[in-house]
């Protein structure tokens, strides 16, 4: 074989595919870090609980009942988690459609975060199903209603995960030095982008539409016919806030992956994202005020639930909106980071209010998640972080692509 000919399998140093993968499974970096020491025992306990859940039934490890079939695993892992993953479709739209190239350095890490979020939140959804194996019915067309919102959300999840995987796939091809495959995948990326953005908007609104059927169960201050629209708008600044939060952590943890230009552009990217959050939160707050006036809910404001509603709106929408605005105008990175954390807490509170806290708020017996449910939720988050860290340390996610890949564009 001549030196210019291509090997049968295009892998680094022309190694065998399996030996290459085995070598990549070896740990990179310190093993006994504070995060590893804390997260590993929790994941082990969580995996045992998951085993018991499938062995003995969902009631053996949760406080769910026939009256309250949806709990923490749906309210946080799915409903809240999907909003946090909204940064993927927003960043993809900004970079690939609006051609805002200054955000390109964080595009791959954002898409990867989105893909892993959907992958693991789908796993959390399986935990909450009484008969998990029946989830395949949505795919194979067995005993489902095509007019069901859950049917639409299920297909949106499946197809959007595929779209995110296609958007990220060039990085996998670069990692494996698969040049021909990289060329093909790069060619279909734009189609995946348009398809993914459409799907993401649809399923963000679809999750809001699920709660339209619970009019008699959700407190009137949180229930309204515009919930699908509110879910879409809130997913924009929720996703961007998660990008700011995760990006700030990744910038420190994976600083060795970044070149000098990426370090220099980090501050400008954060400031630009703060502006987007300011506009998005202003639009969301305006919608909330209009909906409140339209629904004529003045009588509830003087009640304890009304006070709780004002805490959510003023403390976790208005306050971070002004923090984002101040941070953007004065280039205060610390203020922007604080605003992103408050915003994430606010989205978490809003989704928990709709799905748990203010759901059947007048019931004699209230649902309170068991400790096992909290441990499993932490387990899913920690496993996602471990997988993310493994990928970032091996694939060109934050670092620059190989020269051959950059020259092919």
C-alpha positions in Angstrom: 0.0 0.0 0.0 1.4 3.4 -0.9 1.8 6.1 1.6 -0.9 8.2 -0.1 -3.6 5.6 -0.1 -6.4 5.7 2.4 -6.6 3.0 5.1 -9.7 0.8 5.3 -10.8 2.4 8.6 -9.9 6.0 9.0 -8.9 6.2 12.6 -6.1 8.1 14.4 -2.7 6.5 13.6 -4.5 3.9 11.5 -5.2 1.8 14.6 -7.9 -0.9 14.7 -11.3 0.4 15.4 -11.9 -1.6 18.6 -8.4 -0.9 20.0 -9.0 2.8 19.3 -12.2 2.7 21.3 -10.7 0.8 24.2 -7.8 3.3 24.4 -10.4 6.1 24.5 -12.2 4.5 27.4 -9.2 5.1 29.6 -9.7 7.9 32.1 -8.2 11.3 31.2 -7.5 13.7 34.0 -7.7 13.3 37.7 -9.9 10.5 39.1 -10.3 11.6 42.7 -11.8 15.0 42.2 -14.5 16.5 44.6 -17.1 16.1 41.9 -16.2 12.4 41.3 -16.1 11.6 45.0 -19.6 13.1 45.6 -21.3 12.0 42.4 -20.1 8.4 42.1 -21.7 7.0 45.4 -25.0 8.8 44.5 -25.0 7.2 41.1 -24.4 3.8 42.5 -27.3 4.2 45.0 -29.5 5.6 42.2 -28.8 2.7 39.9 -29.8 0.3 42.7 -33.1 2.3 43.2 -33.7 2.2 39.4 -33.2 -1.6 39.5 -35.7 -1.9 42.4 -38.2 0.3 40.5 -38.3 -2.1 37.6 -38.2 -5.2 39.8 -40.8 -4.2 42.3 -42.8 -1.6 40.5 -42.9 2.2 40.5 -44.8 2.4 43.8 -41.9 0.7 45.7 -39.6 3.7 45.4 -42.0 6.7 44.7 -44.9 8.4 46.4 -46.9 8.4 43.2 -50.6 7.3 43.3 -53.5 6.8 41.0 -54.5 10.4 41.7 -51.0 11.8 41.2 -49.4 9.7 38.5 -46.9 12.4 37.5 -44.2 13.5 40.0 -40.7 14.7 40.2 -39.4 12.5 37.4 -41.8 14.2 35.0 -42.0 17.7 36.6 -38.2 18.2 36.8 -36.4 15.7 34.6 -38.8 16.2 31.6 -40.9 19.3 31.8 -38.1 21.5 33.4 -35.2 19.7 31.7 -36.6 20.3 28.2 -36.8 24.0 28.9 -33.2 24.0 30.0 -32.2 22.2 26.8 -33.8 25.0 24.7 -30.4 26.7 24.2 -29.6 24.2 21.5 -32.3 25.3 19.0 -31.8 29.0 19.9 -28.0 28.9 19.3 -28.4 26.7 16.2 -30.9 29.3 14.8 -28.6 32.2 15.6 -25.4 30.7 14.1 -26.8 28.8 11.1 -29.8 30.9 10.1 -29.0 34.4 11.3 -25.3 33.9 10.6 -24.1 35.3 13.9 -20.7 33.7 13.8 -19.4 35.1 17.0 -21.4 32.4 18.9 -20.0 29.6 16.8 -17.3 28.6 19.4 -20.0 27.5 21.8 -22.3 25.9 19.2 -21.0 22.3 19.5 -21.0 22.2 23.3 -24.6 23.6 23.3 -25.8 21.1 20.7 -24.1 18.3 22.7 -25.7 19.5 25.9 -29.1 19.5 24.2 -28.7 16.0 22.8 -27.6 14.5 26.1 -30.3 16.3 27.9 -33.0 14.9 25.7 -31.4 11.4 25.8 -31.3 11.2 29.5 -34.7 13.0 30.1 -36.2 10.4 27.8 -34.7 7.8 30.1 -36.3 9.5 33.0 -39.6 9.4 31.2 -39.3 5.6 31.0 -38.9 5.5 34.7 -42.2 7.2 35.2 -44.3 4.9 32.9 -46.2 2.1 34.6 -45.4 -0.1 31.6 -42.2 1.3 30.1 -42.0 -1.3 27.3 -45.2 0.1 25.8 -43.4 3.3 24.8 -42.5 1.5 21.6 -46.1 1.7 20.6 -45.6 5.3 19.6 -43.0 4.2 17.1 -44.5 1.0 15.7 -48.1 2.3 15.6 -49.7 0.0 18.0 -52.7 1.3 20.0 -52.1 5.0 20.0 -54.2 8.0 19.0 -52.7 10.2 16.3 -54.7 13.1 17.7 -53.0 12.7 21.2 -50.7 15.4 22.4 -48.5 12.8 24.0 -48.2 11.1 20.6 -46.9 14.3 19.1 -44.5 15.0 22.0 -43.2 11.4 21.7 -42.4 11.7 18.0 -41.0 15.3 18.5 -38.6 13.9 21.1 -37.5 11.0 18.9 -37.0 13.1 15.8 -35.4 16.0 17.6 -32.8 13.8 19.2 -32.0 12.4 15.7 -31.7 16.0 14.4 -29.4 17.0 17.3 -27.3 13.9 16.7 -26.9 14.7 13.0 -25.9 18.3 13.9 -23.2 17.0 16.2 -22.1 14.1 14.0 -19.4 16.0 12.2 -17.5 16.2 15.5 -17.7 12.5 15.9 -16.4 12.0 12.3 -13.5 14.4 13.1 -12.7 12.4 16.3 -12.5 9.2 14.2 -10.7 10.9 11.3 -13.4 9.7 9.0 -13.0 12.3 6.2 -15.4 10.9 3.7 -18.1 10.4 6.3 -17.4 13.9 7.6 -18.0 15.4 4.1 -21.4 13.6 3.8 -22.5 14.5 7.3 -21.5 18.2 6.9 -23.6 18.2 3.7 -26.8 17.3 5.5 -26.3 19.4 8.6 -28.3 22.4 7.3 -31.3 20.2 6.6 -31.0 18.8 10.2 -30.8 22.3 11.5 -34.0 23.5 9.9 -35.8 20.3 10.8 -34.5 20.4 14.4 -35.5 24.1 15.0 -39.0 23.3 13.8 -39.3 20.2 15.9 -38.0 22.0 19.0 -40.5 24.8 18.8 -43.3 22.3 18.3 -42.5 20.1 21.2 -41.8 23.0 23.6 -45.3 24.1 22.9 -46.5 20.5 23.0 -45.4 20.0 26.6 -47.3 23.2 27.5 -50.3 21.8 25.6 -50.3 18.7 27.8 -51.4 20.8 30.8 -54.3 22.3 28.9 -56.2 19.1 29.8 -55.7 19.8 33.5 -57.8 22.9 33.8 -59.6 21.7 36.9 -56.4 20.6 38.6 -54.0 23.5 38.1 -54.4 26.7 40.1 -56.1 29.4 38.0 -53.0 31.7 38.4 -50.9 29.2 36.6 -53.4 27.7 34.2 -54.4 29.6 31.0 -55.0 28.8 27.4 -51.7 30.4 26.3 -49.5 27.9 28.1 -48.0 26.5 24.9 -46.9 30.0 23.8 -45.5 30.7 27.3 -43.6 27.5 27.3 -41.9 28.3 24.0 -41.0 31.9 25.0 -39.7 30.8 28.4 -37.6 28.0 26.8 -35.6 30.7 24.9 -34.2 32.5 27.9 -34.1 29.3 30.0 -32.0 27.6 27.4 -29.7 30.7 27.0 -29.3 31.0 30.8 -28.3 27.3 30.9 -25.7 28.1 28.1 -24.3 30.9 30.2 -24.3 28.8 33.4 -22.8 25.6 31.8 -20.5 27.7 29.5 -19.0 29.5 32.5 -18.2 26.1 34.2 -16.9 24.5 31.0 -14.7 27.6 30.4 -12.9 26.8 33.6 -13.0 23.0 33.7 -12.0 22.6 30.0 -9.7 25.6 29.7 -7.0 23.5 28.3 -9.3 22.7 25.3 -9.7 26.3 24.4 -7.3 28.4 22.2 -6.4 32.0 22.9 -9.2 33.4 20.6 -11.8 31.4 22.4 -10.7 32.7 25.8 -10.8 36.3 24.5 -14.3 35.9 22.9 -15.8 34.4 26.0 -16.8 37.7 27.6 -18.3 39.1 24.5 -20.4 35.9 24.0 -21.7 36.1 27.5 -22.7 39.8 27.1 -24.4 39.0 23.8 -26.4 36.2 25.4 -27.4 38.5 28.3 -29.0 40.8 25.7 -31.0 38.0 24.3 -32.2 36.9 27.7 -33.2 40.5 28.5 -35.4 40.7 25.4 -36.8 37.2 25.9 -37.7 37.8 29.5 -39.3 41.2 28.7 -41.5 39.5 26.1 -42.4 36.7 28.6 -43.2 39.2 31.3 -45.4 41.2 29.0 -47.3 38.0 28.0 -47.8 37.1 31.6 -49.3 40.5 32.4 -51.6 40.3 29.3 -52.7 36.8 30.2 -53.3 37.8 33.8 -55.5 40.7 32.7 -57.3 38.5 30.1 -58.1 35.8 32.6 -59.3 38.3 35.2 -57.5 36.6 38.2 -57.4 39.7 40.4 -59.3 37.9 43.2 -56.6 35.4 43.7 -53.8 37.9 44.3 -54.8 38.5 48.0 -54.6 34.8 48.8 -51.6 32.8 49.9 -51.3 31.3 46.4 -51.4 34.8 45.0 -48.4 35.8 47.2 -46.6 32.7 45.9 -47.4 33.8 42.3 -45.9 37.2 42.9 -42.8 35.7 44.4 -42.3 33.7 41.1 -43.0 36.7 38.8 -41.2 39.5 40.7 -38.3 37.4 42.2 -37.6 35.1 39.3 -38.7 37.0 36.2 -38.5 40.8 36.8 -35.4 40.7 39.0 -33.2 38.5 36.7 -34.5 40.5 33.7 -33.1 43.7 35.2 -29.9 41.9 36.2 -29.4 40.8 32.7 -30.1 44.3 31.4 -27.6 45.8 33.9 -25.0 43.2 33.1 -25.3 43.7 29.4 -25.2 47.5 29.5 -22.2 47.6 31.9 -20.4 44.4 30.8 -20.7 42.9 34.3 -20.0 39.2 33.7 -20.6 38.3 37.4 -24.0 40.0 37.4 -24.9 38.1 34.2 -23.9 34.8 35.7 -26.0 35.5 38.9 -28.9 36.5 36.6 -28.6 33.1 34.8 -28.7 31.2 38.0 -31.8 33.1 39.3 -33.5 32.6 35.9 -32.8 28.8 36.0 -34.3 28.7 39.5 -37.3 30.6 38.3 -37.9 28.3 35.4 -37.6 25.3 37.8 -40.1 27.0 40.1 -42.5 27.7 37.3 -42.5 24.2 36.0 -42.7 22.7 39.5 -45.6 25.0 40.3 -47.5 23.9 37.2 -46.7 20.2 37.4 -46.5 19.6 41.2 -46.9 22.4 43.7 -50.0 24.1 42.3 -51.3 20.9 40.7 -54.3 19.7 42.8 -53.3 22.4 45.3 -56.6 22.0 47.2 -56.3 18.2 47.6 -56.5 16.8 51.2 -53.4 14.8 50.7 -50.5 16.4 48.8 -47.8 14.6 46.8 -44.3 14.9 48.3 -41.5 13.2 46.4 -39.7 10.4 48.2 -35.9 10.5 48.9 -35.5 7.8 46.3 -37.0 10.1 43.6 -34.5 12.8 44.4 -31.6 10.4 44.3 -32.6 9.0 40.9 -33.0 12.6 39.6 -29.4 13.4 40.8 -28.2 10.1 39.3 -29.5 11.0 35.9 -27.9 14.5 36.0 -24.6 13.2 37.2 -24.4 10.4 34.6 -25.2 13.1 31.9 -22.3 15.2 33.2 -19.9 12.2 33.2 -20.8 11.4 29.6 -20.5 15.0 28.6 -17.1 15.3 30.2 -15.9 12.1 28.5 -17.0 13.4 25.1 -15.5 16.9 25.5 -12.1 15.5 26.5 -11.9 13.3 23.4 -13.8 15.0 20.6 -13.3 18.5 19.0 -16.2 20.1 20.9 -14.5 23.1 22.5 -11.2 22.8 20.8 -10.7 23.6 17.1 -11.5 21.0 14.5 -8.6 19.3 12.7 -7.0 21.3 9.9 -8.4 18.9 7.2 -11.9 19.5 8.5 -11.5 23.3 8.6 -10.2 23.3 5.1 -13.2 21.2 3.8 -15.7 24.1 4.6 
